[in-house]
Amino acid sequence: MPARRIAELRDYIHVILSRRITLDELTKVAGVSTFHFNRIFKAATGETPYQYVLRQRVERVRDALLHTDTSIADIALSSGFADQSHLTRSFRRALGLTPRTLRAQGRLGLARRRASRPSQ
């Protein structure tokens, strides 16, 4: 599969990331069999399609936690997770901490950066 096709698939995944994504859907978009799709996608990205989608969702959640005040439950649903519990399990596996802990640490880091700035 050409690099351009992989880039199109990545773009497609980003567009539909907030909803349920099936392997069948991705193979239809790619125009190849499931076996070939898994093999080609992993060779091109270093991850299985499932791992790639999950990592993209976790990154989207991480950004939302650090840059918005949206509730964790709402972030979970808008990022394609079944619920907040599903998000928390996946997030902890991927990053080693819970969404709530990351948000608290991010706010603490921001407060420290603001406090360390020289006053003008």
N, CA, C and O of each residue as an XYZ file, in Angstrom:
480
protein
N       0.852     -1.178      0.000
C       0.000      0.000      0.000
C       0.891      1.231      0.000
O       1.794      1.338      0.830
N       0.657      2.150     -0.904
C       1.499      3.348     -0.984
C       1.371      4.214      0.273
O       0.355      4.189      0.967
N       2.428      4.978      0.543
C       2.449      5.859      1.708
C       1.283      6.844      1.666
O       0.734      7.196      2.710
N       0.912      7.280      0.501
C      -0.213      8.208      0.352
C      -1.500      7.575      0.862
O      -2.318      8.242      1.495
N      -1.675      6.297      0.587
C      -2.885      5.575      1.028
C      -2.896      5.439      2.549
O      -3.943      5.584      3.180
N      -1.741      5.164      3.132
C      -1.634      5.076      4.599
C      -1.971      6.440      5.211
O      -2.677      6.510      6.217
N      -1.474      7.509      4.614
C      -1.766      8.858      5.114
C      -3.269      9.145      5.023
O      -3.838      9.754      5.929
N      -3.901      8.717      3.951
C      -5.347      8.902      3.815
C      -6.102      8.128      4.889
O      -7.084      8.622      5.442
N      -5.642      6.914      5.181
C      -6.270      6.105      6.232
C      -6.112      6.777      7.597
O      -7.054      6.817      8.388
N      -4.927      7.298      7.865
C      -4.706      8.001      9.133
C      -5.637      9.206      9.237
O      -6.241      9.440     10.284
N      -5.751      9.963      8.162
C      -6.653     11.120      8.158
C      -8.098     10.672      8.390
O      -8.832     11.292      9.159
N      -8.491      9.608      7.727
C      -9.848      9.076      7.885
C     -10.096      8.681      9.338
O     -11.143      9.001      9.902
N      -9.145      7.995      9.935
C      -9.278      7.573     11.339
C      -9.446      8.796     12.235
O     -10.281      8.789     13.139
N      -8.667      9.836     11.997
C      -8.768     11.045     12.826
C     -10.150     11.689     12.713
O     -10.672     12.222     13.692
N     -10.732     11.640     11.532
C     -12.054     12.231     11.322
C     -13.131     11.456     12.083
O     -14.058     12.056     12.628
N     -13.015     10.133     12.122
C     -14.051      9.301     12.749
C     -13.661      8.810     14.135
O     -14.323      7.923     14.674
N     -12.634      9.347     14.712
C     -12.090      8.860     15.985
C     -13.114      8.856     17.112
O     -13.016      8.027     18.017
N     -14.072      9.736     17.085
C     -15.021      9.843     18.188
C     -16.107      8.766     18.158
O     -16.894      8.652     19.098
N     -16.150      7.995     17.107
C     -17.177      6.947     17.044
C     -16.544      5.565     16.960
O     -15.325      5.437     16.851
N     -17.366      4.550     17.010
C     -16.885      3.174     16.928
C     -16.258      2.939     15.551
O     -16.856      3.258     14.523
N     -15.068      2.389     15.547
C     -14.354      2.120     14.294
C     -14.155      0.619     14.195
O     -13.613      0.000     15.112
N     -14.589      0.030     13.087
C     -14.424     -1.411     12.915
C     -13.317     -1.702     11.909
O     -13.018     -0.893     11.030
N     -12.732     -2.856     12.060
C     -11.699     -3.296     11.134
C     -12.283     -3.451      9.733
O     -11.626     -3.126      8.744
N     -13.507     -3.943      9.651
C     -14.165     -4.088      8.339
C     -14.273     -2.743      7.627
O     -14.038     -2.651      6.422
N     -14.628     -1.708      8.372
C     -14.746     -0.380      7.787
C     -13.401      0.095      7.230
O     -13.330      0.636      6.127
N     -12.344     -0.115      8.003
C     -11.013      0.322      7.569
C     -10.524     -0.470      6.363
O      -9.891      0.089      5.467
N     -10.811     -1.760      6.335
C     -10.371     -2.563      5.184
C     -11.127     -2.168      3.917
O     -10.569     -2.217      2.821
N     -12.382     -1.780      4.061
C     -13.147     -1.318      2.891
C     -12.575     -0.010      2.366
O     -12.460      0.185      1.156
N     -12.219      0.881      3.277
C     -11.623      2.152      2.860
C     -10.282      1.902      2.168
O      -9.951      2.554      1.178
N      -9.516      0.946      2.704
C      -8.204      0.631      2.142
C      -8.311     -0.176      0.847
O      -7.416     -0.137      0.004
N      -9.412     -0.904      0.703
C      -9.604     -1.697     -0.503
C      -8.785     -2.976     -0.537
O      -8.427     -3.460     -1.611
N      -8.486     -3.527      0.642
C      -7.723     -4.774      0.731
C      -8.396     -5.701      1.731
O      -9.289     -5.286      2.469
N      -7.966     -6.957      1.753
C      -8.525     -7.917      2.703
C      -8.060     -7.588      4.123
O      -7.090     -6.859      4.325
N      -8.772     -8.140      5.087
C      -8.424     -7.916      6.493
C      -7.000     -8.382      6.780
O      -6.241     -7.682      7.450
N      -6.638     -9.549      6.282
C      -5.290    -10.080      6.508
C      -4.236     -9.123      5.954
O      -3.287     -8.765      6.652
N      -4.401     -8.720      4.721
C      -3.424     -7.816      4.110
C      -3.418     -6.460      4.807
O      -2.358     -5.870      5.018
N      -4.599     -5.969      5.163
C      -4.673     -4.675      5.833
C      -3.885     -4.688      7.146
O      -3.079     -3.790      7.393
N      -4.109     -5.678      7.971
C      -3.386     -5.761      9.251
C      -1.880     -5.795      9.036
O      -1.132     -5.086      9.709
N      -1.450     -6.608      8.112
C      -0.022     -6.762      7.836
C       0.576     -5.466      7.293
O       1.632     -5.031      7.751
N      -0.085     -4.857      6.331
C       0.416     -3.637      5.696
C       0.390     -2.459      6.674
O       1.342     -1.681      6.744
N      -0.696     -2.335      7.421
C      -0.823     -1.218      8.363
C       0.257     -1.297      9.438
O       0.872     -0.289      9.785
N       0.481     -2.496      9.959
C       1.505     -2.646     11.000
C       2.901     -2.382     10.433
O       3.736     -1.776     11.103
N       3.151     -2.826      9.224
C       4.462     -2.572      8.614
C       4.682     -1.072      8.408
O       5.802     -0.580      8.551
N       3.622     -0.353      8.075
C       3.749      1.076      7.787
C       3.793      1.935      9.046
O       4.462      2.968      9.070
N       3.079      1.513     10.096
C       2.956      2.363     11.285
C       3.667      1.816     12.513
O       3.924      2.553     13.465
N       3.985      0.528     12.494
C       4.598     -0.099     13.671
C       3.573     -0.513     14.715
O       3.935     -1.000     15.786
N       2.293     -0.322     14.407
C       1.215     -0.661     15.333
C       0.094     -1.372     14.586
O      -0.090     -1.180     13.384
N      -0.649     -2.193     15.317
C      -1.848     -2.758     14.716
C      -2.875     -1.631     14.582
O      -2.747     -0.602     15.245
N      -3.888     -1.813     13.738
C      -4.920     -0.775     13.641
C      -5.543     -0.450     15.000
O      -5.774      0.719     15.310
N      -5.815     -1.467     15.805
C      -6.400     -1.247     17.126
C      -5.474     -0.407     18.001
O      -5.919      0.544     18.643
N      -4.191     -0.754     18.027
C      -3.233      0.002     18.837
C      -3.137      1.450     18.367
O      -3.048      2.369     19.182
N      -3.156      1.645     17.076
C      -3.069      2.996     16.517
C      -4.285      3.829     16.933
O      -4.141      4.958     17.402
N      -5.471      3.265     16.758
C      -6.698      3.990     17.117
C      -6.701      4.305     18.609
O      -7.024      5.426     19.002
N      -6.349      3.344     19.434
C      -6.333      3.566     20.878
C      -5.337      4.656     21.265
O      -5.640      5.509     22.099
N      -4.160      4.629     20.664
C      -3.152      5.651     20.969
C      -3.635      7.033     20.544
O      -3.423      8.011     21.261
N      -4.276      7.119     19.395
C      -4.805      8.403     18.939
C      -5.886      8.920     19.885
O      -5.959     10.116     20.164
N      -6.721      8.011     20.373
C      -7.764      8.414     21.322
C      -7.153      8.903     22.631
O      -7.575      9.923     23.177
N      -6.170      8.180     23.127
C      -5.517      8.578     24.378
C      -4.849      9.949     24.214
O      -4.916     10.781     25.119
N      -4.215     10.185     23.078
C      -3.582     11.490     22.836
C      -4.625     12.604     22.767
O      -4.395     13.702     23.276
N      -5.757     12.331     22.146
C      -6.833     13.325     22.071
C      -7.347     13.651     23.482
O      -7.580     14.813     23.813
N      -7.516     12.620     24.296
C      -7.970     12.814     25.670
C      -6.943     13.608     26.463
O      -7.297     14.528     27.200
N      -5.676     13.253     26.313
C      -4.610     13.947     27.037
C      -4.649     15.448     26.731
O      -4.580     16.272     27.643
N      -4.756     15.792     25.471
C      -4.830     17.205     25.092
C      -6.062     17.885     25.689
O      -5.976     19.006     26.191
N      -7.201     17.206     25.633
C      -8.431     17.791     26.179
C      -8.331     17.982     27.688
O      -8.807     18.986     28.220
N      -7.719     17.034     28.376
C      -7.574     17.149     29.832
C      -6.706     18.337     30.212
O      -6.981     19.027     31.194
N      -5.666     18.571     29.438
C      -4.716     19.628     29.771
C      -5.161     21.004     29.291
O      -4.683     22.017     29.802
N      -6.067     21.057     28.317
C      -6.403     22.343     27.719
C      -7.868     22.744     27.810
O      -8.248     23.803     27.312
N      -8.698     21.914     28.437
C     -10.112     22.273     28.593
C     -10.558     21.946     30.008
O      -9.851     21.276     30.760
N     -11.730     22.425     30.353
C     -12.352     22.087     31.635
C     -13.514     21.112     31.440
O     -14.313     20.906     32.353
N     -13.606     20.525     30.273
C     -14.657     19.558     29.974
C     -14.548     18.382     30.940
O     -13.444     17.957     31.282
N     -15.682     17.862     31.376
C     -15.656     16.737     32.322
C     -14.980     15.523     31.684
O     -15.007     15.349     30.465
N     -14.385     14.704     32.516
C     -13.699     13.502     32.023
C     -14.695     12.574     31.333
O     -14.363     11.964     30.317
N     -15.896     12.460     31.863
C     -16.916     11.611     31.238
C     -17.258     12.110     29.831
O     -17.387     11.311     28.903
N     -17.402     13.410     29.674
C     -17.710     13.964     28.350
C     -16.532     13.799     27.392
O     -16.722     13.520     26.208
N     -15.332     13.969     27.900
C     -14.144     13.766     27.066
C     -14.085     12.319     26.607
O     -13.778     12.044     25.447
N     -14.377     11.395     27.510
C     -14.354      9.967     27.167
C     -15.302      9.678     26.011
O     -14.918      9.041     25.031
N     -16.528     10.143     26.126
C     -17.532      9.869     25.086
C     -17.191     10.547     23.766
O     -17.394      9.965     22.700
N     -16.679     11.766     23.827
C     -16.361     12.478     22.583
C     -15.071     11.978     21.932
O     -14.749     12.361     20.807
N     -14.344     11.135     22.634
C     -13.095     10.582     22.090
C     -13.229      9.134     21.647
O     -12.243      8.507     21.259
N     -14.442      8.600     21.703
C     -14.671      7.252     21.195
C     -14.617      6.151     22.229
O     -14.696      4.974     21.875
N     -14.486      6.497     23.500
C     -14.501      5.484     24.553
C     -15.948      5.199     24.950
O     -16.807      6.076     24.860
N     -16.209      3.977     25.386
C     -17.571      3.587     25.749
C     -18.082      4.383     26.941
O     -19.258      4.742     26.998
N     -17.203      4.655     27.885
C     -17.575      5.415     29.081
C     -16.299      5.845     29.804
O     -15.191      5.556     29.352
N     -16.468      6.539     30.930
C     -15.312      7.043     31.662
C     -14.448      5.909     32.212
O     -13.224      6.033     32.255
N     -15.058      4.824     32.625
C     -14.306      3.682     33.155
C     -13.406      3.070     32.076
O     -12.248      2.743     32.336
N     -13.948      2.922     30.870
C     -13.166      2.393     29.747
C     -11.983      3.312     29.456
O     -10.866      2.848     29.229
N     -12.241      4.618     29.466
C     -11.163      5.586     29.260
C     -10.100      5.450     30.341
O      -8.909      5.388     30.037
N     -10.520      5.403     31.587
C      -9.562      5.349     32.690
C      -8.677      4.111     32.597
O      -7.465      4.207     32.795
N      -9.255      2.959     32.303
C      -8.454      1.727     32.158
C      -7.441      1.860     31.019
O      -6.264      1.540     31.184
N      -7.905      2.330     29.877
C      -7.027      2.465     28.707
C      -5.944      3.513     28.952
O      -4.787      3.314     28.580
N      -6.312      4.606     29.566
C      -5.387      5.698     29.843
C      -4.303      5.246     30.815
O      -3.122      5.528     30.613
N      -4.709      4.545     31.866
C      -3.746      4.055     32.859
C      -2.769      3.071     32.219
O      -1.570      3.111     32.496
N      -3.288      2.179     31.354
C      -2.408      1.226     30.665
C      -1.410      1.941     29.762
O      -0.242      1.558     29.688
N      -1.873      2.971     29.082
C      -1.025      3.666     28.108
C      -0.034      4.621     28.760
O       1.125      4.684     28.350
N      -0.475      5.363     29.768
C       0.369      6.424     30.330
C       0.803      6.200     31.781
O       1.649      6.929     32.299
N       0.228      5.200     32.425
C       0.642      4.896     33.792
C       0.005      5.778     34.863
O       0.426      5.746     36.019
N      -1.004      6.563     34.490
C      -1.727      7.367     35.460
C      -3.151      7.570     34.966
O      -3.453      7.332     33.797
N      -4.015      8.007     35.858
C      -5.413      8.192     35.492
C      -5.615      9.557     34.838
O      -4.773     10.444     34.980
N      -6.710      9.726     34.133
C      -7.008     11.038     33.553
C      -7.078     12.138     34.615
O      -6.581     13.244     34.402
N      -7.688     11.836     35.743
C      -7.805     12.833     36.806
C      -6.429     13.255     37.328
O      -6.196     14.437     37.583
N      -5.531     12.301     37.483
C      -4.179     12.609     37.956
C      -3.439     13.478     36.947
O      -2.770     14.440     37.324
N      -3.558     13.142     35.665
C      -2.900     13.951     34.638
C      -3.428     15.378     34.661
O      -2.651     16.331     34.601
N      -4.732     15.527     34.748
C      -5.324     16.861     34.763
C      -4.811     17.644     35.978
O      -4.456     18.817     35.855
N      -4.773     17.009     37.131
C      -4.292     17.689     38.343
C      -2.825     18.068     38.207
O      -2.437     19.176     38.579
N      -2.007     17.167     37.679
C      -0.580     17.465     37.500
C      -0.381     18.574     36.484
O       0.490     19.427     36.655
N      -1.184     18.569     35.425
C      -1.090     19.609     34.413
C      -1.427     20.973     34.976
O      -0.769     21.962     34.654
N      -2.439     21.033     35.807
C      -2.818     22.307     36.429
C      -1.772     22.761     37.421
O      -1.481     23.953     37.524
N      -1.203     21.812     38.156
C      -0.155     22.145     39.117
C       1.067     22.685     38.377
O       1.678     23.658     38.818
N       1.428     22.058     37.252
C       2.564     22.531     36.455
C       2.332     23.922     35.905
O       3.250     24.741     35.873
N       1.114     24.196     35.471
C       0.776     25.520     34.955
C       0.884     26.563     36.068
O       1.413     27.654     35.852
N       0.385     26.228     37.246
C       0.465     27.163     38.375
C       1.917     27.442     38.744
O       2.276     28.575     39.063
N       2.743     26.411     38.700
C       4.171     26.594     39.019
C       4.851     27.480     37.985
O       5.650     28.350     38.334
N       4.532     27.257     36.706
C       5.141     28.076     35.650
C       4.737     29.542     35.805
O       5.556     30.443     35.627
N       3.471     29.770     36.137
C       2.998     31.137     36.330
C       3.678     31.790     37.531
O       4.027     32.969     37.485
N       3.863     31.031     38.596
C       4.476     31.559     39.817
C       5.959     31.854     39.623
O       6.507     32.737     40.282
N       6.606     31.123     38.729
C       8.046     31.308     38.535
C       8.387     32.438     37.559
O       9.555     32.805     37.425
N       7.383     32.989     36.881
C       7.634     34.090     35.957
C       7.989     35.351     36.747
O       7.376     35.644     37.774
N       8.966     36.077     36.266
C       9.270     37.340     36.958
C       8.142     38.329     36.736
O       7.572     38.410     35.647
N       7.827     39.078     37.781
C       6.767     40.077     37.639
C       7.287     41.290     36.892
O       8.454     41.665     37.006
N       6.403     41.884     36.134
C       6.832     43.013     35.291
C       6.208     44.285     35.745
O       6.452     45.338     35.155
